[in-house]
Amino acid sequence: APCVTFPGAFVVGLVGSQLERLLRGDPPPTAQEEKSISEQREDRKLQEIVGEDVTKVVSLKDKLEFAPRAVLNRNRPEKS
């Protein structure tokens, strides 16, 4: 049974795909040249950075203040 069904299904699928390609035509070229999601994300991030001064960063001491106290203040002396 598989020796008869597989070639038959293969021929039906091949004819169906060729018929669909003829009816729909080729896809528009812009669909293939469209940017991926990661490329769009990188472009958006670059546009956000353009107007900012990248030399101004938050110091590590200030960043540590937002961390949970139970983890970071265990071995540190208390601030005055």
Contacts in CASP RR format, 6 or more apart in sequence:
PFRMAT RR
TARGET T0000
AUTHOR 0000-0000-0000
METHOD contacts of the structure
MODEL  1
APCVTFPGAFVVGLVGSQLERLLRGDPPPTAQEEKSISEQREDRKLQEIV
GEDVTKVVSLKDKLEFAPRAVLNRNRPEKS
35 43 0 8 1.000
64 72 0 8 1.000
END
